[in-house]
Amino acid sequence: MTTNKLLFTISIWVTGFVSVAQAGISFGTASPSTAITAGEIVTIPIVSNITLLTLDPIVTVSNSASVVSATGTTDAVAFGWDIDLSTDAMITASTAEMFLGKFSGNSATTVAQVVIRANNTGTGTATVTLTSGEYFGGSYDIDSNVVTFSDTLTITITGQTNTDPNTDPNTDPNTDPNTDPNTDPNTDPNTDPNTDPNTDPNTDPNTDPNVDPNVVEPTIIELVVGGLDISAGKVRDSEDDLSVDGDLLEPPADFSGATEITVRVSSATGGALEQTIELIESRSLKLSDKKPTLKYKGSKGELTALKLDLEKGTFDIDFKDVDLTGWTGLVTTEIIIGDYHSKAVSGEEVINGEKDDIPILLLRGESSSLVVDSAKVNSKQTSLSVKGGISAADSVERLDQYPVSISWGGLTLELPSGSFEKRGSKEQYKAKVKYEDGSSLAATVDFEKATFKVNYKSKTPGIANSGVVSFRLAFDGYDGSADYSF
């Protein structure tokens, strides 16, 4: 297995240099309105005019209201998100943070929502703020740029919640509340099941607004990932490897409360690897009699190895010979031991460490990317050699059918259509061109291995050899560029 040096797309996606942009993400029109009465619920949509890859918004409510709910796994699909790559919202009375992954909807649409409720404290205002979060890894647009955003909405609260028919100004004080049809005991808010605050989870102040009374949500403990390595096969469609290790926070004392263990590792842009192991001693699974440790040995093509040490709170996960095509985004790791659910989202700072990015070969057929691994210019500035990684969507790989443009700094070399020749049945191309001024170019582009190489010789000096130089390769629908620093 080899690991190609790449630009990190997703967290890193297609550019190698993730930019930060103020995105068109804001609050939409509140429903029923921004003017509500005490105790009333209002739904506030979060809208976007750009196409997103992930969304990590934080909504904060101040003063006279509290958070009821926010978009999570139960309604992620309704807003165009992948449920397997999204999480349940983290909610308190005053805040809600969501993480939603792999958006499949369109731009200029509602991408999430938060529901708040005015407190039963009379008139006032509630300030609702929207900011971009970082806890789950941040928000990214479809071009792999980190996006930041902020917005503020003011909710005006009027009226006083009152269920006492003897003091309610809407009840005629001259009318006996026991006989007045407007206060008929069948509609008495203390007895009417339609208005009894003890039976309506949306209005009962004693009911936790963050919890669906019909659903018991599991508590998710943060998982600390120490290392996450992804390597690609030597050529496309070959076997890839993934390994994760780190620390379990607040792990169970032992395995006695569980009958099985589930390990799940998923990518915001790719698929998911998941396997459930029954906690039964076997040739593959070894449980220690003295310590709360577990060792599992599986086959290639699935969970190949798993080590858990509950006493030390550590874990090691290995998947070998698996398909990681498209795995260029945030990676989520989950370990479930009975009722214990631990989870973490890893980005560029963790995946393959600080020096190596996700292999560009995994982007092949998924997106167009380019990175320069090395560049050399001779002392006379008449010779250039550039090597790097390249990926392109299938629809633009026929390099032999289009004119090609190659640039290095201020130097641009044009290759007429047909300059590149296809080698055999594979997506491998080679070109040799001589120009009228006596200069020559030799280039190879191998989409099978996601590599390219360009050699250029000039009769006159002047090839850029210092500072930061931009390299560009363009043809048909492909236009890739990357900076190289000497």
N, C-alpha and C positions, 0 to 999 in steps of 0.2 A: 504494500500500500504506500502511496506517496501523497504528500500534501503540497499542493501548489500554492505559492504566495499569491494572495488575491486582494482585491479591494473588498472591503467588507460591505455587503449590502444588507441591510436591515437595520437589525439595527443595521443597516449597512448596505444595504441592497445593491445599488448599481453603481456607486460612484467611488467608493474607496474613501471619500472625504464627505462625511455626513454634515450637511449644512443645517443651520437653524433658521426657521422662517416663521414670521407671524402669520398664523393661518386664519382662514375665514371660518372660524368656529365660534358660535355664539349661542345665546338663548334665543328660542323662537317665541311665538305668541303663546302666552300662558292661557290655560283653559280651566275654569270658565273665563277668568279675566284676572287682571292684576289688582282688582278691587273686590275683596271678599269679606265675609262676615266672620266673627269669632267662631272658631271650631270648624270652619269650612276647609275643604281640601282643594288644592290647586295643582294641576299638572303642568310642568314646565319642560318643553322639549329642548333638546340640544341639537342645533342644526349646523350643517357644514356646506360650504360652496366649493369644496375641493374633495377629490377622491382620496380616501384614507386607507392605510394598511392596518394601523392599530390606533386605538384611542384610549387615553388615560386621563380622564377629566376629574377634577375635584370640585364639588359643589359645597359651599359653606352658607349656612343660614344663621342670621343673627337676630337678636331682639325677640319679636313676638311670634315666632313660628318654629317648627321642628321638622326634621326629615322623616318621611313615612317610608319611602321606598326609592330605589334607583335601579336602572337597567343592569341586569346580571344574567346568569345562565338561563333563568326561566324565560326571559323574553329577548335574548340576544338575537335569535334567528329573525324575529319580527322586524328588527332594525337592520338586518343585512349582515350580521356577524356570525362567525363560526362558533358554535356553542362549545366545541372541544378546545378552542383556543381563547376562550373568554373565562372570566372568573366571576364569582358572586361579589356584589358590591360590598365594600367595607363601610358600614353605616354606624353612625352615632346619632344622638339627637340633633346635633348641629352640623354634621358633615356627612358627605357620601363620596367615596372614591371608587371609580369603576375602572376595569381594564377589559377592553373588547378587542378581539384579534381577528385578522384576515377578513376585511370588509369585502362583501360581494355585491353591494348595492351601487347606486349611482351618486354622483356629486349633487349638490343643491338639494339635500334631503335631510329629514330628521334621522339622526344616527343614535340617539339615546334620549332618555328622559329621567327627570327626578320628580317625585311627588312630595309636597310639603303640606303641613296642616297648620292653620292659624291657632294659636293658643286661646283658651277660653278666658281671656283677660281683658276683653273690651277693645277699645279702639287703639290704633297705633300703626306702625309700619314695620315690615320685615325686609331686611336687605339680603338678597341672594346673590352670591358671587360665584363666578366660574373661572377656574384657573387650570393650567396644564400641570398634571402630576408627574412625578418621577419615580415613585416607589416601585411601580411595576415595570419600569423601563422606559416610560415616556410615550409620546404619540408620534407617529410617522405617516407621511403621505405616501402615495403610490410610487413616488420616485425615490423613496427611502430617505427623504429629508426629515430631520427632527422638526416638529412644529410646536410652537407655543401659542397660547391664546389666553384671553381674559375677557370677561364681560360682567356686568352688574345689572340686576333687576330689582326694582322696589315694589313690594306688595303692600297695598294699603288695606288695613283691617278696620272694619266698622262694625258697630252693634255690640250687644252684650248677650252672651249665651245665658239663658235663664229658663229653667224647667219648672219653676214654682208657679202654678196657675194663680196664686193669691197675690204675687208681686209682679208677675210678668206684665209689662205695660201693654202688650198685645191682647191681654185677657181683660174683659170687662169686669171691673171690680164690683159692679152691682149684680153680677150674675153668679149664682151658686156654682162653683166649679164641679160639684157632684151631679148637677142636672143640666148645666149648659151644654148643648150639643157640641160646642166648640171645645169643651174640655171633658167630653164624655169619658168615663173611666176606661172605655175601650181604646181611647186614643191618648190616655194619660201616658206621658213619656216614661213614667215609672213602671207601667204595666204593659204598654203596647209593644209587642215584640218587634214592630217595625221601627220604633223610636227608642226602645230601651237601650240606654248606653251600655248596658252590661252584655248585650247580645250583638251589638254592631261593632266589629273591630275597627271600623273606620272612624267611629265617634267616641268610643269608650276610652276615657282618659286612663283607665286602669289596664287597658290592653296595650302591649308593646307595639307601637306602630311599625317597628322594624322587622317584626316576625309574623309570618303568616301562621295563624293559629292551627291551620291544617297541615302544616309542613314543619318538620323539625330539621333545621339546617345544621350540618356538621360544622364543628369548629375547625378551621384550617390554621395550622401552625406554620410559621415561616421556616423554610428550609434554607440552609446556608450552603451554597455551592462553592467549593474551593477550586475545582478545576473542571472544565468541560472541553473535551477534545473531539474534533470532528475531522476525519480524514477520508479522502476520496480514493477510489480505485485508480489504476493506471490509465484506464480509458473509460469513456462514458459507458453507462449501463453495466458497469462492473460492481463488485461488492465494496461497500463502504463500511467504515467503523465509527463507533461513538462510545465514549466513556465519560462518566460523571462521578465525581467523588466530593465529599463534603461532610457537614455536620447536621445531625438531627437535633432540633431544639425541643426540650421537654418530651423526650421519647417515653413510651411506656416502660415500666420496670422490667417486663419480660413479654414473652409471646403467648402467655396463657389465655389472654382475652381475645385471641384471634384464631380464626380457622384458615385464613388465607392472607396472602400479601399481594398487593397490586403495585407494579412499577409502570409508570407512564412517562415518556419523554416525547414532547411534541414541538413542532416549529410553527411560528406564525405564518410562514410562507410555504411550508411543505406539509408533510403528513404527520403521523404519530406512530410511535413504537409503544406497544403496551403488552404486558403479560401478567397473568395472575397465577400465583403459585399456591397450591394447597400445602398447609403446614403439616405434612405427613412425612416422617423420616423415610428416605429412599436413597437409591444410589446417587441421585442428583442433588438431594437436599440433606444437609447435615446440621443438626441442632445440638449445641453443646449441653451436657448435663450439669456442668458446673457454672457456666456463665450464660447470660442472655445474648448469645451470638448465633449467627446463622450463616451458612455458606451454601450457595446454590451454583451448580454447574450445568448449563444447558447446551444446546446445539447452536452451530452457526446458522445465521439467518433469523435468529430470534434473540431473546435475552440469553447471552452466552455465559455470563457470570454475575453473581450478586453476593455481596458481603454486607452484613448488618451487625453492628456491635452496639446494643442498647445501653450497655454499661458505660462505654466511652462516648456514645452518641455519634457514631460515624457510619458512613455508608460508601460503598463502591459499586458502580453499575457498569456493565460492559455489554454492548451489542456489536456483534461482528458479522460481516458479510450481509449487511442489510442495505436497502435502497434509501439513500438520503437525498435523492434528486429534489432540488428546490429548497433544501434546508439552508436558507440564507438569512433567516430572520431571528427574532427573539426566540429563545428555546425555553420551554417550561418543563420542569422536572417535578414529578409527584411520586410520593411513596405513601401507600395506604396500608396500615397494619391494624386490622379490625376497625375500631372507631377512631383511631389516630390517623389524621390526614395532614401530611406535610407537603408544602409546595413552594417553589421558587421560580422566578423568571430571570433568565440570564441574557445579558447583552454583550456588546463588543468588548467590554473590559474583562470579561470572563472567558468567552469562547475562544479556545486556542491561544489563550494568554495574550500578552501585549504585543508580541512580535509577529505572530502568524494569524492571518485571517482565515475565514472559512474558504475551503478550496473552490476556486472559480469553476472547476469542472462540474460542480453540483448545480451551477446555474444553467448549464447547457440545455437548451430547449425550453428554459423557463424565462430568461430575460437576457438582455444584451449588456455586456460588461467588458471592461478592458482595464488592465493594470500593467505597469511597466516594472519588471523585476530588476533589470540591469540595463545600463547604457554606457557605451565607451566611445570616446572621440580621441583620435590620435593628436599628438602635440602640434602637428601642422594644420589641424582642423580641416582635414580633407577626407577623413574616413569616419564612418558612423556605424555602430552595431547596437541594435536594440532588441531585447528579449522580454517576453512577458506572457501574460495569460489573457485569453479571450473567450467569450461565450456569446452566442447569438441565438435568437429564436430560429426554429427550423425554416421558417418562411424566407429568411434572408441569407441562408448559408451557401447558396450557389454562387460562389465567388467568381467562377469562370464566366458568368453571364453578364457581368456588369463592369463598367469602368470603376477604378479604385483610386482614391486619393489618400496619400500618406504625407503627414506633416511632422516636422521636428523644429520647434521654434518658428523662425521666419522662413524656413525652407519647406516648400511644398512640391511633392512629386506626384505627377499624374500618370496613371497607368490605363491605357485604353482597354475597352471591353475585350476579353479574351486573353489578356496578358497572363492571368493565372490559369494554370492547367490543373484539372482534377486528376489525382493519382488513384487509379483503380475505382472501386465501388465505394470507397470510404470518403468522408468529408475532409480530405486532405488536399491542399493546393500549393503549387509552387510557381514562382514567376521569376523571369530574368529579362531585364529591360536595359537597352543601351540608348542613351540620349544623344542628341546632335552635338552637345557641347563636350562630348567625350566622357561624361559621367555614366555610371552604371548602378543598377539596383538588382539585388537578389533578395527574394522574400519567400517565406513559407508560412502558411497558416494552417494549423491542424486543429479542426474542431473536435476531432475524436479525443485528443489529449488536452484540448483547451489551451493551446500554446501558439505563439507566433514568434518569428524572428525576422529582422530586417537588417540587411547590410548594404550600405551605400558608400560609393567612392566618387569623389569629385576631383576635377582637375584644378579647381581654384579653392583656396582656403576660405573659411568663414562659417563653418558648422559650429553651432552653439555648443559650448563645453563648460559652462559655469552657471552658478545660481540655480534657479528653478526653470526647467524647460518643459514645455507642453508637447506631448506626442499625441497624434490623432490619426485614426484609420477610419475611412468612411467609404461605403458603397451601398447603393440601392437604399433600403430602409435602415441600414445600420450606420451609426455615427458614434464611435467610441473615442474617448480621450482620457488621458491621465497625465499628471505632472510627475516629473522626475527631478530630484534634488541632487546636485553634485556635491 
